[in-house]
Amino acid sequence: ERIKYCCEQLRTLLPNVKGRKNDAASVLEATVDYVKYIREKISPAIMAQ
């Protein structure tokens, strides 16, 4: 139940992508991809703080 709730919360934080599956594994996978994308956009100096 807790995992389901957390996945629902993550789903609301991700950008909308047409055709993306909404099962827990897909949400977790999309979250990892999105965090990696965001980390690439943030300068190393900020990441080091």
mmCIF file of the N, C-alpha and C atoms, coordinates in Angstrom:
data_MODEL
# 
_entry.id   MODEL 
# 
loop_
_atom_site.group_PDB 
_atom_site.id 
_atom_site.type_symbol 
_atom_site.label_atom_id 
_atom_site.label_alt_id 
_atom_site.label_comp_id 
_atom_site.label_asym_id 
_atom_site.label_entity_id 
_atom_site.label_seq_id 
_atom_site.pdbx_PDB_ins_code 
_atom_site.Cartn_x 
_atom_site.Cartn_y 
_atom_site.Cartn_z 
_atom_site.occupancy 
_atom_site.B_iso_or_equiv 
_atom_site.pdbx_formal_charge 
_atom_site.auth_seq_id 
_atom_site.auth_comp_id 
_atom_site.auth_asym_id 
_atom_site.auth_atom_id 
_atom_site.pdbx_PDB_model_num 
ATOM 1   N N  . GLU A 1 1  ? 0.829  -1.198 0.000   1.00 0.00 ? 1  GLU A N  1 
ATOM 2   C CA . GLU A 1 1  ? 0.000  0.000  0.000   1.00 0.00 ? 1  GLU A CA 1 
ATOM 3   C C  . GLU A 1 1  ? 0.874  1.262  0.000   1.00 0.00 ? 1  GLU A C  1 
ATOM 4   N N  . ARG A 1 2  ? 1.921  1.228  0.806   1.00 0.00 ? 2  ARG A N  1 
ATOM 5   C CA . ARG A 1 2  ? 2.820  2.386  0.876   1.00 0.00 ? 2  ARG A CA 1 
ATOM 6   C C  . ARG A 1 2  ? 3.555  2.588  -0.449  1.00 0.00 ? 2  ARG A C  1 
ATOM 7   N N  . ILE A 1 3  ? 3.995  1.494  -1.065  1.00 0.00 ? 3  ILE A N  1 
ATOM 8   C CA . ILE A 1 3  ? 4.684  1.594  -2.359  1.00 0.00 ? 3  ILE A CA 1 
ATOM 9   C C  . ILE A 1 3  ? 3.738  2.162  -3.410  1.00 0.00 ? 3  ILE A C  1 
ATOM 10  N N  . LYS A 1 4  ? 2.515  1.696  -3.403  1.00 0.00 ? 4  LYS A N  1 
ATOM 11  C CA . LYS A 1 4  ? 1.520  2.187  -4.359  1.00 0.00 ? 4  LYS A CA 1 
ATOM 12  C C  . LYS A 1 4  ? 1.315  3.694  -4.189  1.00 0.00 ? 4  LYS A C  1 
ATOM 13  N N  . TYR A 1 5  ? 1.184  4.138  -2.945  1.00 0.00 ? 5  TYR A N  1 
ATOM 14  C CA . TYR A 1 5  ? 0.987  5.563  -2.665  1.00 0.00 ? 5  TYR A CA 1 
ATOM 15  C C  . TYR A 1 5  ? 2.189  6.378  -3.152  1.00 0.00 ? 5  TYR A C  1 
ATOM 16  N N  . CYS A 1 6  ? 3.392  5.899  -2.853  1.00 0.00 ? 6  CYS A N  1 
ATOM 17  C CA . CYS A 1 6  ? 4.597  6.621  -3.256  1.00 0.00 ? 6  CYS A CA 1 
ATOM 18  C C  . CYS A 1 6  ? 4.741  6.677  -4.777  1.00 0.00 ? 6  CYS A C  1 
ATOM 19  N N  . CYS A 1 7  ? 4.396  5.602  -5.451  1.00 0.00 ? 7  CYS A N  1 
ATOM 20  C CA . CYS A 1 7  ? 4.443  5.596  -6.923  1.00 0.00 ? 7  CYS A CA 1 
ATOM 21  C C  . CYS A 1 7  ? 3.442  6.586  -7.501  1.00 0.00 ? 7  CYS A C  1 
ATOM 22  N N  . GLU A 1 8  ? 2.284  6.702  -6.881  1.00 0.00 ? 8  GLU A N  1 
ATOM 23  C CA . GLU A 1 8  ? 1.291  7.681  -7.329  1.00 0.00 ? 8  GLU A CA 1 
ATOM 24  C C  . GLU A 1 8  ? 1.838  9.096  -7.161  1.00 0.00 ? 8  GLU A C  1 
ATOM 25  N N  . GLN A 1 9  ? 2.530  9.339  -6.044  1.00 0.00 ? 9  GLN A N  1 
ATOM 26  C CA . GLN A 1 9  ? 3.132  10.649 -5.817  1.00 0.00 ? 9  GLN A CA 1 
ATOM 27  C C  . GLN A 1 9  ? 4.218  10.934 -6.854  1.00 0.00 ? 9  GLN A C  1 
ATOM 28  N N  . LEU A 1 10 ? 5.063  9.962  -7.128  1.00 0.00 ? 10 LEU A N  1 
ATOM 29  C CA . LEU A 1 10 ? 6.100  10.136 -8.148  1.00 0.00 ? 10 LEU A CA 1 
ATOM 30  C C  . LEU A 1 10 ? 5.487  10.426 -9.511  1.00 0.00 ? 10 LEU A C  1 
ATOM 31  N N  . ARG A 1 11 ? 4.435  9.714  -9.838  1.00 0.00 ? 11 ARG A N  1 
ATOM 32  C CA . ARG A 1 11 ? 3.774  9.893  -11.134 1.00 0.00 ? 11 ARG A CA 1 
ATOM 33  C C  . ARG A 1 11 ? 3.342  11.348 -11.318 1.00 0.00 ? 11 ARG A C  1 
ATOM 34  N N  . THR A 1 12 ? 2.873  11.989 -10.239 1.00 0.00 ? 12 THR A N  1 
ATOM 35  C CA . THR A 1 12 ? 2.420  13.378 -10.350 1.00 0.00 ? 12 THR A CA 1 
ATOM 36  C C  . THR A 1 12 ? 3.585  14.341 -10.542 1.00 0.00 ? 12 THR A C  1 
ATOM 37  N N  . LEU A 1 13 ? 4.786  13.942 -10.152 1.00 0.00 ? 13 LEU A N  1 
ATOM 38  C CA . LEU A 1 13 ? 5.958  14.809 -10.276 1.00 0.00 ? 13 LEU A CA 1 
ATOM 39  C C  . LEU A 1 13 ? 6.644  14.697 -11.634 1.00 0.00 ? 13 LEU A C  1 
ATOM 40  N N  . LEU A 1 14 ? 6.362  13.629 -12.357 1.00 0.00 ? 14 LEU A N  1 
ATOM 41  C CA . LEU A 1 14 ? 6.995  13.418 -13.659 1.00 0.00 ? 14 LEU A CA 1 
ATOM 42  C C  . LEU A 1 14 ? 6.283  14.227 -14.739 1.00 0.00 ? 14 LEU A C  1 
ATOM 43  N N  . PRO A 1 15 ? 7.036  14.656 -15.753 1.00 0.00 ? 15 PRO A N  1 
ATOM 44  C CA . PRO A 1 15 ? 6.384  15.322 -16.887 1.00 0.00 ? 15 PRO A CA 1 
ATOM 45  C C  . PRO A 1 15 ? 5.447  14.337 -17.591 1.00 0.00 ? 15 PRO A C  1 
ATOM 46  N N  . ASN A 1 16 ? 4.376  14.861 -18.131 1.00 0.00 ? 16 ASN A N  1 
ATOM 47  C CA . ASN A 1 16 ? 3.418  14.011 -18.843 1.00 0.00 ? 16 ASN A CA 1 
ATOM 48  C C  . ASN A 1 16 ? 4.022  13.529 -20.154 1.00 0.00 ? 16 ASN A C  1 
ATOM 49  N N  . VAL A 1 17 ? 3.949  12.223 -20.374 1.00 0.00 ? 17 VAL A N  1 
ATOM 50  C CA . VAL A 1 17 ? 4.437  11.620 -21.610 1.00 0.00 ? 17 VAL A CA 1 
ATOM 51  C C  . VAL A 1 17 ? 3.330  10.723 -22.131 1.00 0.00 ? 17 VAL A C  1 
ATOM 52  N N  . LYS A 1 18 ? 2.886  11.011 -23.349 1.00 0.00 ? 18 LYS A N  1 
ATOM 53  C CA . LYS A 1 18 ? 1.822  10.191 -23.939 1.00 0.00 ? 18 LYS A CA 1 
ATOM 54  C C  . LYS A 1 18 ? 2.290  8.763  -24.126 1.00 0.00 ? 18 LYS A C  1 
ATOM 55  N N  . GLY A 1 19 ? 1.445  7.836  -23.778 1.00 0.00 ? 19 GLY A N  1 
ATOM 56  C CA . GLY A 1 19 ? 1.734  6.434  -24.003 1.00 0.00 ? 19 GLY A CA 1 
ATOM 57  C C  . GLY A 1 19 ? 2.559  5.762  -22.921 1.00 0.00 ? 19 GLY A C  1 
ATOM 58  N N  . ARG A 1 20 ? 2.992  6.528  -21.917 1.00 0.00 ? 20 ARG A N  1 
ATOM 59  C CA . ARG A 1 20 ? 3.782  5.921  -20.841 1.00 0.00 ? 20 ARG A CA 1 
ATOM 60  C C  . ARG A 1 20 ? 2.871  5.075  -19.964 1.00 0.00 ? 20 ARG A C  1 
ATOM 61  N N  . LYS A 1 21 ? 3.363  3.907  -19.602 1.00 0.00 ? 21 LYS A N  1 
ATOM 62  C CA . LYS A 1 21 ? 2.607  3.034  -18.710 1.00 0.00 ? 21 LYS A CA 1 
ATOM 63  C C  . LYS A 1 21 ? 2.622  3.621  -17.307 1.00 0.00 ? 21 LYS A C  1 
ATOM 64  N N  . ASN A 1 22 ? 1.576  3.327  -16.534 1.00 0.00 ? 22 ASN A N  1 
ATOM 65  C CA . ASN A 1 22 ? 1.476  3.870  -15.191 1.00 0.00 ? 22 ASN A CA 1 
ATOM 66  C C  . ASN A 1 22 ? 1.646  2.825  -14.100 1.00 0.00 ? 22 ASN A C  1 
ATOM 67  N N  . ASP A 1 23 ? 2.145  1.635  -14.461 1.00 0.00 ? 23 ASP A N  1 
ATOM 68  C CA . ASP A 1 23 ? 2.382  0.635  -13.422 1.00 0.00 ? 23 ASP A CA 1 
ATOM 69  C C  . ASP A 1 23 ? 3.600  1.060  -12.602 1.00 0.00 ? 23 ASP A C  1 
ATOM 70  N N  . ALA A 1 24 ? 3.751  0.480  -11.419 1.00 0.00 ? 24 ALA A N  1 
ATOM 71  C CA . ALA A 1 24 ? 4.798  0.900  -10.484 1.00 0.00 ? 24 ALA A CA 1 
ATOM 72  C C  . ALA A 1 24 ? 6.192  0.812  -11.094 1.00 0.00 ? 24 ALA A C  1 
ATOM 73  N N  . ALA A 1 25 ? 6.499  -0.277 -11.770 1.00 0.00 ? 25 ALA A N  1 
ATOM 74  C CA . ALA A 1 25 ? 7.832  -0.442 -12.357 1.00 0.00 ? 25 ALA A CA 1 
ATOM 75  C C  . ALA A 1 25 ? 8.106  0.630  -13.413 1.00 0.00 ? 25 ALA A C  1 
ATOM 76  N N  . SER A 1 26 ? 7.115  0.943  -14.225 1.00 0.00 ? 26 SER A N  1 
ATOM 77  C CA . SER A 1 26 ? 7.294  1.964  -15.262 1.00 0.00 ? 26 SER A CA 1 
ATOM 78  C C  . SER A 1 26 ? 7.485  3.343  -14.652 1.00 0.00 ? 26 SER A C  1 
ATOM 79  N N  . VAL A 1 27 ? 6.750  3.631  -13.582 1.00 0.00 ? 27 VAL A N  1 
ATOM 80  C CA . VAL A 1 27 ? 6.893  4.920  -12.900 1.00 0.00 ? 27 VAL A CA 1 
ATOM 81  C C  . VAL A 1 27 ? 8.288  5.034  -12.292 1.00 0.00 ? 27 VAL A C  1 
ATOM 82  N N  . LEU A 1 28 ? 8.759  3.970  -11.658 1.00 0.00 ? 28 LEU A N  1 
ATOM 83  C CA . LEU A 1 28 ? 10.101 3.997  -11.076 1.00 0.00 ? 28 LEU A CA 1 
ATOM 84  C C  . LEU A 1 28 ? 11.167 4.170  -12.157 1.00 0.00 ? 28 LEU A C  1 
ATOM 85  N N  . GLU A 1 29 ? 11.010 3.464  -13.261 1.00 0.00 ? 29 GLU A N  1 
ATOM 86  C CA . GLU A 1 29 ? 11.959 3.575  -14.369 1.00 0.00 ? 29 GLU A CA 1 
ATOM 87  C C  . GLU A 1 29 ? 11.969 4.995  -14.933 1.00 0.00 ? 29 GLU A C  1 
ATOM 88  N N  . ALA A 1 30 ? 10.792 5.574  -15.127 1.00 0.00 ? 30 ALA A N  1 
ATOM 89  C CA . ALA A 1 30 ? 10.698 6.935  -15.653 1.00 0.00 ? 30 ALA A CA 1 
ATOM 90  C C  . ALA A 1 30 ? 11.300 7.938  -14.670 1.00 0.00 ? 30 ALA A C  1 
ATOM 91  N N  . THR A 1 31 ? 11.132 7.690  -13.384 1.00 0.00 ? 31 THR A N  1 
ATOM 92  C CA . THR A 1 31 ? 11.699 8.571  -12.367 1.00 0.00 ? 31 THR A CA 1 
ATOM 93  C C  . THR A 1 31 ? 13.218 8.548  -12.421 1.00 0.00 ? 31 THR A C  1 
ATOM 94  N N  . VAL A 1 32 ? 13.798 7.366  -12.540 1.00 0.00 ? 32 VAL A N  1 
ATOM 95  C CA . VAL A 1 32 ? 15.259 7.246  -12.645 1.00 0.00 ? 32 VAL A CA 1 
ATOM 96  C C  . VAL A 1 32 ? 15.752 7.996  -13.876 1.00 0.00 ? 32 VAL A C  1 
ATOM 97  N N  . ASP A 1 33 ? 15.091 7.798  -14.999 1.00 0.00 ? 33 ASP A N  1 
ATOM 98  C CA . ASP A 1 33 ? 15.489 8.481  -16.235 1.00 0.00 ? 33 ASP A CA 1 
ATOM 99  C C  . ASP A 1 33 ? 15.400 9.996  -16.080 1.00 0.00 ? 33 ASP A C  1 
ATOM 100 N N  . TYR A 1 34 ? 14.340 10.468 -15.428 1.00 0.00 ? 34 TYR A N  1 
ATOM 101 C CA . TYR A 1 34 ? 14.130 11.907 -15.264 1.00 0.00 ? 34 TYR A CA 1 
ATOM 102 C C  . TYR A 1 34 ? 15.167 12.510 -14.316 1.00 0.00 ? 34 TYR A C  1 
ATOM 103 N N  . VAL A 1 35 ? 15.476 11.822 -13.238 1.00 0.00 ? 35 VAL A N  1 
ATOM 104 C CA . VAL A 1 35 ? 16.492 12.319 -12.304 1.00 0.00 ? 35 VAL A CA 1 
ATOM 105 C C  . VAL A 1 35 ? 17.853 12.386 -12.997 1.00 0.00 ? 35 VAL A C  1 
ATOM 106 N N  . LYS A 1 36 ? 18.183 11.378 -13.790 1.00 0.00 ? 36 LYS A N  1 
ATOM 107 C CA . LYS A 1 36 ? 19.439 11.407 -14.549 1.00 0.00 ? 36 LYS A CA 1 
ATOM 108 C C  . LYS A 1 36 ? 19.464 12.598 -15.503 1.00 0.00 ? 36 LYS A C  1 
ATOM 109 N N  . TYR A 1 37 ? 18.345 12.847 -16.176 1.00 0.00 ? 37 TYR A N  1 
ATOM 110 C CA . TYR A 1 37 ? 18.239 13.975 -17.102 1.00 0.00 ? 37 TYR A CA 1 
ATOM 111 C C  . TYR A 1 37 ? 18.451 15.298 -16.361 1.00 0.00 ? 37 TYR A C  1 
ATOM 112 N N  . ILE A 1 38 ? 17.804 15.455 -15.226 1.00 0.00 ? 38 ILE A N  1 
ATOM 113 C CA . ILE A 1 38 ? 17.922 16.689 -14.446 1.00 0.00 ? 38 ILE A CA 1 
ATOM 114 C C  . ILE A 1 38 ? 19.362 16.871 -13.957 1.00 0.00 ? 38 ILE A C  1 
ATOM 115 N N  . ARG A 1 39 ? 19.977 15.791 -13.503 1.00 0.00 ? 39 ARG A N  1 
ATOM 116 C CA . ARG A 1 39 ? 21.362 15.877 -13.010 1.00 0.00 ? 39 ARG A CA 1 
ATOM 117 C C  . ARG A 1 39 ? 22.316 16.317 -14.110 1.00 0.00 ? 39 ARG A C  1 
ATOM 118 N N  . GLU A 1 40 ? 22.052 15.921 -15.352 1.00 0.00 ? 40 GLU A N  1 
ATOM 119 C CA . GLU A 1 40 ? 22.892 16.348 -16.476 1.00 0.00 ? 40 GLU A CA 1 
ATOM 120 C C  . GLU A 1 40 ? 22.761 17.844 -16.733 1.00 0.00 ? 40 GLU A C  1 
ATOM 121 N N  . LYS A 1 41 ? 21.611 18.406 -16.407 1.00 0.00 ? 41 LYS A N  1 
ATOM 122 C CA . LYS A 1 41 ? 21.345 19.818 -16.667 1.00 0.00 ? 41 LYS A CA 1 
ATOM 123 C C  . LYS A 1 41 ? 21.880 20.730 -15.568 1.00 0.00 ? 41 LYS A C  1 
ATOM 124 N N  . ILE A 1 42 ? 22.185 20.172 -14.402 1.00 0.00 ? 42 ILE A N  1 
ATOM 125 C CA . ILE A 1 42 ? 22.672 20.960 -13.273 1.00 0.00 ? 42 ILE A CA 1 
ATOM 126 C C  . ILE A 1 42 ? 24.199 20.961 -13.308 1.00 0.00 ? 42 ILE A C  1 
ATOM 127 N N  . SER A 1 43 ? 24.774 22.138 -13.097 1.00 0.00 ? 43 SER A N  1 
ATOM 128 C CA . SER A 1 43 ? 26.235 22.237 -13.171 1.00 0.00 ? 43 SER A CA 1 
ATOM 129 C C  . SER A 1 43 ? 26.897 21.435 -12.049 1.00 0.00 ? 43 SER A C  1 
ATOM 130 N N  . PRO A 1 44 ? 28.094 20.908 -12.324 1.00 0.00 ? 44 PRO A N  1 
ATOM 131 C CA . PRO A 1 44 ? 28.819 20.131 -11.311 1.00 0.00 ? 44 PRO A CA 1 
ATOM 132 C C  . PRO A 1 44 ? 29.058 20.913 -10.018 1.00 0.00 ? 44 PRO A C  1 
ATOM 133 N N  . ALA A 1 45 ? 29.251 22.230 -10.125 1.00 0.00 ? 45 ALA A N  1 
ATOM 134 C CA . ALA A 1 45 ? 29.490 23.048 -8.931  1.00 0.00 ? 45 ALA A CA 1 
ATOM 135 C C  . ALA A 1 45 ? 28.282 23.016 -7.997  1.00 0.00 ? 45 ALA A C  1 
ATOM 136 N N  . ILE A 1 46 ? 27.112 23.077 -8.553  1.00 0.00 ? 46 ILE A N  1 
ATOM 137 C CA . ILE A 1 46 ? 25.891 23.032 -7.740  1.00 0.00 ? 46 ILE A CA 1 
ATOM 138 C C  . ILE A 1 46 ? 25.705 21.639 -7.161  1.00 0.00 ? 46 ILE A C  1 
ATOM 139 N N  . MET A 1 47 ? 25.981 20.613 -7.953  1.00 0.00 ? 47 MET A N  1 
ATOM 140 C CA . MET A 1 47 ? 25.826 19.235 -7.476  1.00 0.00 ? 47 MET A CA 1 
ATOM 141 C C  . MET A 1 47 ? 26.774 18.931 -6.317  1.00 0.00 ? 47 MET A C  1 
ATOM 142 N N  . ALA A 1 48 ? 27.932 19.605 -6.267  1.00 0.00 ? 48 ALA A N  1 
ATOM 143 C CA . ALA A 1 48 ? 28.930 19.347 -5.229  1.00 0.00 ? 48 ALA A CA 1 
ATOM 144 C C  . ALA A 1 48 ? 28.548 19.954 -3.880  1.00 0.00 ? 48 ALA A C  1 
ATOM 145 N N  . GLN A 1 49 ? 27.576 20.837 -3.868  1.00 0.00 ? 49 GLN A N  1 
ATOM 146 C CA . GLN A 1 49 ? 27.183 21.499 -2.610  1.00 0.00 ? 49 GLN A CA 1 
ATOM 147 C C  . GLN A 1 49 ? 26.470 20.567 -1.680  1.00 0.00 ? 49 GLN A C  1 
# 
